[in-house]
Amino acid sequence: MTDASAIAPPLNRTAAGEPDRTTGTAPGTKAGANFNPTVHGLRGVAAFMVFLAHVLGGVGENVYSADPGYLAATTAPWNFGRWGVWLFFVISGYVILPSVMRYTPREFALRRFFRLYPLFLAFSLLFIAVNAASNAFPDLNRIGTIIPALFMVNLLTHTEQLTPNAWSLSYEVLFYAMACLTVHAAIRRRDRVMTVLLVLCSAWLVSRFPAMAFFLAGIGVRLLDDRHIHLPRAWRPLFEIIAFAGCLVFGSVQHYDFGLRDVGNPLAYGTFLFTAAYFYMAIAPGSLTSRLLDRPSIFYLGTVSYSLYLAHPYTYFATRQLFVHMGWFGPNWPLSLALFLAAAIPLTLIFTHFVYRALERYPYRWFFHERVFHR
């Protein structure tokens, strides 16, 4: 879950969330940079969905685990909140492709580093310090876990990430590396042998880590969108509703991790196909989603989505501990949950705002002397 994006008119669009520069542009790459507010807003919605899912699931696991009424009422929304992660992956595939075509591998890597790593490192070091003092998770105190986590290669070493939610960043970084190397070999170097080897390696990674297929779905949508290939305008609203309904149904019935165990699960395939279809419909000009998300508040959520994604476990945990200590989780769980959300949401958004400014926006501006997002 990384930088957000945005669109305006569908001409000369580049990676949403990337500055309007042409350093290292590959042959045939368009230089103009417009933003897609729908893509930008969807990232904010996805991050907020993950936050709400963690609230519902965490409160259920730690407070109301013996209350069948709570579990029955919140299991489907908790499952669907996980869908926000898969939507993030599709968005990443959509926005990263133009970036790897525009920038040289070195500049692309630098931009990804300053977008992701300062915020990630700050929370990782916080987690390491607290866990070393409390030993709450002894397995995560081992150097063999800490080093791969800090280098974001824990997916390949089969070890845990440290700061909550950062598990998905290992997928993202692996995708960035493969996309950058493949485009560089195929378009800049025109090295057919290396391109074939990288494509085969990418195919192996998808077979080993099926969740990475969502990145490919985003790339596919990008290629269609750049060529202005969309359904006839009269058909779009109906198919957009059907696609989102499919996401809602398939995404709510099960908590997927899109690992190898989900390969034979038809429900997982349904979630994948409807997610790709919905995103394709949602980003089309004049879509229902674009009209619903055309709000300053949604645009702001898109801007701080990465910070929200990494910051909210800390505010959620602190707020939950306070409620438990004060005895504010009572037998009337709907009222208790409503009060908890009324406290956790504003606290999280305030914390996210300062985290974004200090740890996400500032390092990028300091190094590149330009804004992270250009509307």
Backbone hydrogen bonds, N-H to C=O, Kabsch-Sander energy under -0.5 kcal/mol:
donor,donor_aa,acceptor,acceptor_aa,energy
7,I,35,F,-3.5
8,A,9,P,-0.6
11,L,9,P,-0.9
14,T,34,N,-0.8
18,E,15,A,-2.1
21,R,19,P,-1.8
25,T,22,T,-1.7
26,A,101,M,-2.5
29,T,26,A,-2.1
36,N,7,I,-0.6
40,H,36,N,-2.4
41,G,37,P,-2.7
42,L,38,T,-2.6
43,R,39,V,-1.7
44,G,40,H,-1.4
45,V,41,G,-2.5
46,A,42,L,-2.7
47,A,43,R,-2.3
48,F,44,G,-2.2
49,M,45,V,-2.3
50,V,46,A,-2.0
51,F,47,A,-2.0
52,L,48,F,-2.5
53,A,49,M,-2.4
54,H,50,V,-2.2
55,V,51,F,-1.9
56,L,52,L,-2.6
57,G,53,A,-3.0
58,G,54,H,-2.5
59,V,55,V,-2.3
60,G,56,L,-1.9
61,E,57,G,-2.4
62,N,58,G,-2.4
63,V,59,V,-2.2
64,Y,59,V,-2.2
67,D,64,Y,-1.8
71,L,67,D,-2.0
72,A,68,P,-2.4
73,A,69,G,-1.8
74,T,70,Y,-1.9
75,T,71,L,-1.4
78,W,74,T,-2.3
79,N,75,T,-2.6
80,F,76,A,-2.6
81,G,77,P,-1.8
82,R,78,W,-0.9
82,R,79,N,-0.9
83,W,79,N,-0.6
83,W,80,F,-1.0
84,G,81,G,-1.5
85,V,82,R,-1.7
86,W,82,R,-0.9
87,L,83,W,-2.3
88,F,84,G,-2.0
89,F,85,V,-1.9
90,V,86,W,-1.9
91,I,87,L,-2.4
92,S,88,F,-2.5
93,G,89,F,-2.1
94,Y,90,V,-1.9
95,V,91,I,-2.5
96,I,92,S,-2.3
97,L,93,G,-1.0
99,S,95,V,-0.6
100,V,96,I,-2.3
101,M,97,L,-1.2
102,R,98,P,-1.8
103,Y,99,S,-2.6
108,F,104,T,-3.0
109,A,105,P,-2.5
110,L,106,R,-2.2
111,R,107,E,-2.6
112,R,108,F,-2.4
113,F,109,A,-2.5
114,F,110,L,-2.6
115,R,111,R,-1.2
116,L,112,R,-2.3
117,Y,113,F,-2.5
120,F,116,L,-1.9
121,L,117,Y,-3.6
122,A,118,P,-2.1
123,F,119,L,-1.9
124,S,120,F,-2.3
125,L,121,L,-2.9
126,L,122,A,-1.8
127,F,123,F,-2.4
128,I,124,S,-2.7
129,A,125,L,-2.4
130,V,126,L,-2.4
131,N,127,F,-2.9
132,A,128,I,-2.3
133,A,129,A,-1.7
134,S,130,V,-2.5
135,N,131,N,-3.0
140,L,137,F,-1.4
141,N,138,P,-1.6
142,R,139,D,-0.8
145,T,142,R,-1.4
146,I,142,R,-2.4
147,I,143,I,-2.2
149,A,145,T,-1.6
150,L,146,I,-2.5
151,F,147,I,-1.7
152,M,149,A,-1.2
153,V,148,P,-2.5
154,N,148,P,-0.7
156,L,153,V,-1.2
157,T,153,V,-1.4
158,H,154,N,-0.9
159,T,154,N,-1.6
166,A,163,T,-1.8
168,S,165,N,-1.3
169,L,166,A,-1.2
170,S,166,A,-0.7
170,S,167,W,-0.8
171,Y,167,W,-0.7
172,E,168,S,-2.1
173,V,169,L,-3.0
174,L,170,S,-1.9
175,F,171,Y,-2.3
176,Y,172,E,-2.7
177,A,173,V,-2.4
178,M,174,L,-2.2
179,A,175,F,-2.8
180,C,176,Y,-2.7
181,L,177,A,-2.5
182,T,178,M,-2.4
183,V,179,A,-2.3
184,H,180,C,-2.3
185,A,181,L,-2.5
186,A,182,T,-2.6
187,I,183,V,-2.9
188,R,183,V,-1.0
189,R,184,H,-3.0
191,D,185,A,-2.8
192,R,190,R,-0.9
195,T,191,D,-2.4
196,V,192,R,-2.6
197,L,193,V,-2.3
198,L,194,M,-2.5
199,V,195,T,-2.5
200,L,196,V,-2.5
201,C,197,L,-2.2
202,S,198,L,-2.5
203,A,199,V,-2.4
204,W,200,L,-2.1
205,L,201,C,-2.2
206,V,202,S,-2.3
207,S,203,A,-2.1
208,R,204,W,-2.1
209,F,205,L,-3.3
211,A,258,F,-1.2
212,M,209,F,-2.4
213,A,210,P,-2.1
214,F,211,A,-1.6
215,F,212,M,-0.9
216,L,212,M,-1.1
217,A,213,A,-1.9
218,G,214,F,-1.9
219,I,215,F,-2.0
220,G,216,L,-2.5
221,V,217,A,-2.3
222,R,218,G,-2.2
223,L,219,I,-2.4
224,L,220,G,-1.9
225,D,221,V,-2.8
226,D,222,R,-2.9
227,R,223,L,-0.8
228,H,225,D,-1.9
229,I,224,L,-2.7
230,H,228,H,-1.0
235,W,232,P,-1.7
236,R,232,P,-1.1
239,F,235,W,-2.0
240,E,236,R,-2.6
241,I,237,P,-2.2
242,I,238,L,-2.4
243,A,239,F,-2.5
244,F,240,E,-2.3
245,A,241,I,-2.5
246,G,242,I,-2.2
247,C,243,A,-2.0
248,L,244,F,-2.6
249,V,245,A,-2.7
250,F,246,G,-2.6
251,G,247,C,-2.3
252,S,248,L,-0.9
253,V,249,V,-1.0
256,Y,254,Q,-0.9
262,D,259,G,-1.4
263,V,260,L,-1.4
265,N,262,D,-1.6
268,A,265,N,-0.7
269,Y,265,N,-1.3
270,G,266,P,-2.0
271,T,267,L,-2.2
272,F,268,A,-2.3
273,L,269,Y,-2.7
274,F,270,G,-2.4
275,T,271,T,-2.0
276,A,272,F,-2.2
277,A,273,L,-2.3
278,Y,274,F,-2.8
279,F,275,T,-2.4
280,Y,276,A,-2.1
281,M,277,A,-2.2
282,A,278,Y,-3.2
283,I,279,F,-1.9
284,A,281,M,-1.0
287,S,284,A,-1.7
291,R,287,S,-1.5
292,L,288,L,-2.1
293,L,289,T,-2.4
295,R,293,L,-2.7
299,F,295,R,-2.3
300,Y,296,P,-2.3
301,L,297,S,-2.0
302,G,298,I,-2.1
303,T,299,F,-1.9
304,V,300,Y,-2.1
305,S,302,G,-0.8
308,L,304,V,-3.0
309,Y,305,S,-2.4
310,L,306,Y,-1.8
311,A,307,S,-2.6
312,H,308,L,-1.9
314,Y,311,A,-1.3
315,T,311,A,-1.2
316,Y,312,H,-2.8
317,F,313,P,-2.0
318,A,314,Y,-2.3
319,T,315,T,-2.4
320,R,316,Y,-2.6
321,Q,317,F,-2.6
322,L,318,A,-2.0
323,F,319,T,-2.3
324,V,320,R,-2.6
325,H,321,Q,-2.6
326,M,322,L,-2.4
327,G,323,F,-0.8
327,G,324,V,-0.7
328,W,323,F,-2.6
329,F,323,F,-0.6
330,G,328,W,-1.0
333,W,331,P,-1.7
336,S,332,N,-2.3
337,L,333,W,-3.1
338,A,334,P,-2.1
339,L,335,L,-2.3
340,F,336,S,-2.4
341,L,337,L,-2.6
342,A,338,A,-2.1
343,A,339,L,-1.3
344,A,340,F,-3.2
345,I,341,L,-2.4
347,L,343,A,-1.5
348,T,344,A,-2.5
349,L,345,I,-2.5
350,I,346,P,-2.4
351,F,347,L,-2.3
352,T,348,T,-2.8
353,H,349,L,-2.1
354,F,350,I,-1.6
355,V,351,F,-2.4
356,Y,352,T,-3.0
357,R,353,H,-2.0
358,A,354,F,-2.3
359,L,355,V,-2.8
360,E,355,V,-0.8
360,E,356,Y,-1.2
361,R,356,Y,-3.6
362,Y,357,R,-1.2
364,Y,360,E,-0.9
365,R,361,R,-2.3
366,W,362,Y,-2.9
367,F,363,P,-1.9
368,F,364,Y,-2.6
369,H,365,R,-2.1
375,R,373,F,-0.5
